[in-house]
């Protein structure tokens, strides 16, 4: 998937963003932050902003973000947005998460949900090596796809529950979200992506009461929104640049690796059609592999291999085999993302040199 969901870390996003001096972040204004070593400041999004005195596109401030995500209060009036969050507590025995996993032993309030929109690697590679105009067009296509997906989520997915056991779905005014753009992966490879941080507070249409959102339905729709993002993204790229997508076999970033050989050995009958992927035509897999030191597909591949083992043998593989599968799938180990010391133009110089060293000529 190119859209993933996880727990939020609002402090990380605020600390990694450059300090802006304007209240509104325009469409092309992000270029003003290309000379910064940090990511651009976040921007507010969502139909629920009016209820907390914010405007879509407005720059995210530390004060407003902490009020909404940590204190669950109105950033201007200080009024609580619904019931006070629970304090840390022990989860009941047998408790499950919205997606059916065992709940953590220690429970704490869920501040929100991080939906990370990340384009296929070929898009990030072309964006990283492109001239300024093409780079801007690719970014705008990505940004528009994220915004259209957010609109779809608000119209079709984001809701609340009511009644005994939460059996009834209830309409809400909209989401309160913030968007943070990042340029690279933890390994320093080009990876354009946007963290869309949705607050766990929504206002019911029926009575104006602030409640938590229906996280179960949100989790269930991650595959759908991921597919929608890919589809919209390639449409918008074509609209702006004329570039087209093509379907390829295998997992992005594994061309020429042991993991790719292992997949080939599985045979046609064992291949999962979900391994097919869309990439920009003209961007070779070898170049994708060069810039996939930390591929989000590594764990997905490991899960696929484990599932195939279970199907064949009827039980989960021994842990030693799982580790071997992961070693075959992993190009480089994941490391903590370090604070950037380079501006985007400096990163681009390094990326272009890596492409040249690997035998590929960047676009003019």
N, C-alpha and C positions, 0 to 999 in steps of 0.2 A: 504494500500500500504506500501511497505517497501522502496520506493524511494519517497521522497517529494522534492518540489521545493519552494524556498523562496528567499527573499531579502538577500543580503550578509552583513556581518559585519566583514570586514577583520581585524579590530583592535582586535576584540574578539578572532579570531583564532590565531593571532600573539601573543597576550598577554597570551593565555592559553597554548602555546607551550613552551617546554623546549628549551633553547638556545643550539644549536648544534655547533660542531667545525669542521664539515666536509662539503665539497661541494656536496658530493654524498651520498644518503641514500640507502644502499643496502638492499637486501631482508631480511636478518636476523639481520641487524644492529639495528632494533627497540628494540631488547632485551636490548640494552645498555641504553635505556631510561626507562626501567621498574622500576629502583630505583629512578627515578625522581618523584616529586609530580605533575608535569605538564605533559601534553600530549606530544608526540613526535613532532619534528618540521615538518612543512609541506614539501611536495615535489612537484615539477612542473610536469605537464603532458600535453599531447596534441600535435597534429601535427603542430600547429601554433607557437611553441616555437622558432624554428630556426629564424623566422623573427624578434624576439626581443632579440636574442643573448642568449637564455637559452636552457637548455638540460633537457630532461625527466629524472626524478629521482633526479635532483639537488635540494638541500635544498632551501626552500623559505626564502628569506631575507626580512626584513622590507622595505628596500630601493626599491627593485624590485617590491614588492607587492604594495606598495603605488604608485609607478610610473604607474603601469599598471591599477590598480583598481580605483584609486582616481584621478590621473592626466592624465590618458590616454596618457602616453608618453613612448617612448623607454627607458628602464632602463639604458642603456649605453650612447646613444647619446642625449637623452632628446628630440628627435624629436617627434612631436605630432602624435598620431595614429589616423589619420582622423580628422574630424571636432571637434572643441572644444565642450565639453559637454554643454548642456543648463543650464542656471542658474535657480534658483527656480522661478516658475511662476504659475499662476492660470490656472487650466485645463479648457478647453472649456466646456460649458454647455452640458451635455449629453455624455461626453467622456467616452469610455469604455476601460477596460484593454484587453490584448490579449485573455483572457479566458471569456470575456463577462461581467465581473463585472463592476460596476460603478467606474470610476477613482477617485482617491483622489482629493480633491479640490486643494491642492498644488502639483505641479509637480516638480520633480527634476530628474537629470540624473540618469539612472540605471547603476550602476557600473558593475553589473554581476549577476549571478544566482547561488544560493547554492542548489546543488542536494545532498541530504543527503541519503546515502545508509546505511540501517540498517537491519540486518538479522532478521528473525523470532526469537522470544524471546527464544525458546528452544535452538537455536544455541548460543546465548549470555550466557545463563545459563550454558550450558556445557562448553563453553570457560572459563567462570569465575571459574568453579570448577575443571577444568582439570589439569592434570600434565603438566609440561613444554612442552613436545613433542606434546601432543595432542592439547594443547593451541596454539602452533606455527602452527600446521597443520590447525587448524580451522581459525586462522588469515590469513594464506596464501591463503586458499580457498576463504575467503571473499575478500581479496585484489585482487586476480586474477579475481573474478567475477566483481568487480568494474572496473578494467582495461578493461575487455572484453566489458562491457557495454559502457564504454567511447569510445572504438574503434567503436562500433556499432553506437553510436550517431554521431560520426564524419563522418562515411561513409553514414549514412542514414537520419540524422535529422538536424545537424548543417549546416546552410546555411544563405544566406542573401537574401534580396529582392531588386528589382530594377524596374524602370518604374513608370509611373503615378499610384499612389495608391499602389505601391509595388506589382503589379500583377505578376511579373516574379520572379521565384526562380533562384538564382545565386549561383554557386559553390564557395566554399571558400577553402583556403589552409588547414584549420584545426582550432581547438580551442586552446586557451591559458587557462590552468586550473591549479589550485593548489589543492592538496589533504591533508586533515588534519584528522588524526585518533584520535578518542576519545574512552574512555573505559566505561563510565557510563552515566546514565541519570541525570537529575537535582535532582532527589530524592536520588541519590547515589546507585541506583540499577545497576547491570551489564547490559550494553547495548553497545556492540561493534558497532561502526558506523563510517563512513567516510564522511566528508563534502567535496564535489567536487565543487570547486568554479570556475565557468566558466566566464571569462571576457567578457564584452559586446563589444568586438572589434574583428573583423575577417577580414582577407585580401582576397579580391576577386581574384580568379584565372585569370579571364579575363584581368584585367588591374593592379593588384597589389594594388588597392586602399583599404584603411582601412575604414570599415563601421561597423554599429551595426549589430548584428546577428538577425535572424528571431525568436523572442521570442515566437510568436504565435505557430509556428510549434513545438518548444521545449516544450511548455506547453501541447500541444495536445498529445504528445508522452510519457507523464509521466507514464500512466498506462502500456503502452507497455514495457517501459524500466524497470518498477518495476517487471513485470512478467518475463521478461528476466533475471533480476538479480536473482530472486528466483530460476529459473530453473538452471542457470549456477552455482549458489552457491551450491545447493544440489548435482549437478554432481561433482563438484570439491571436496566437502566434501567426497563423496563416493570414488572418486579416491584416496584420501589421507588416509582415515580412514576406509572405508568400511561401515560407518554409512549410513542408508537410511532414507528417508522421508516418512511421511504418511499424509493422509488428515484427518482433524478433523473438527467437526462442531463448530460453535460458534465463539466468539471473544476472542483472546488471552488475558490472564490475568484476565478473569472475572469468572473463575470457582468457584462455590460456593458463588457467590455474588447475590445481589438482581437483578442486571441487567441480569444475566443469567436466573434467575427465570422468569423475565419479558419476555425475548425472548421465553422461553418455553411456556408461556401462550398465545403467539401470534398464535401458531398453525402452522402446516406444510404449510398451504396455504399462510401464511404471511411471511414465511422465505425467505430471499434473498439468492440465491445460492452463492453470492459473500462473504457471511459470512464464507464459508468453507475456511480453512487455511491449509497450509503445515507446519508441524513441524517435528523435528527429532524424530524418533521412540525411545521409551525408556525414554523420558523426560516427566514426568507426568505433567498434567495441574496444579495440586496443587503446584508443585515447580515453574512453570511459574507464577502462581498467586502471590506466595510469593515474587517474584522479579519484580512485575509489579506495583509498587507504582505509577509510572507515566507512564501510557500506552498511546502510540500514538493512540491506537484504541478507546480511550474514546470518542473523538469527532466524529469519524466515526460512532460509535454506536449511539450517539445522533442524528446524521443526518439520520441514518437508521430509527430510531423510529419516527422522525419528518415526514419523507417521507411516512411511513406507515399510520400515522395519516392523512396526506393530501389525500392519496389514499382512505381512508375510509370515511372521512368527507368532502372532497372537499375543504378544506381550511387549512391554517396553524394553529397549536394549539396555544392557548393563551400562552403568555410569561410565566405565572406561571407554565403551564404544561411543557413547554420546560425546565424550570429550574428544575422541578421535574425529568424529563427524564435524565438531565445531572447529577443530584445528584445520581440517581440510577446507572448511568454508571461510575461515577468517583470513583475511589478507594481512591485516595488522591489528594488534590488540587495541582496544578502546582506551583512551586516556582522558583525563579530566581536561576540559577546555581551558586553556590558559588565556589570560588577558592579552589582547592583541597589541603588538608594538608597531604594526605597519598600517598605513592607510590603504584604501582599496587600490589606488593606482600602483602602489608598491607591491601589493599582493599580485596584481595583474602582470607586472613585469616578471615576477617569479614563476607564475603559471605559464606564461608564454615561453619562458626559457625551458621549463620542464617539457612542454609540448615539442619544442625544437629538439631537445636532447633525446626524446623518444622517437624522433623521425617524422614528426607531424608538423606541417606548416600552418600556423594560425591564420585565420582569415585576415585580409588586408583591412 
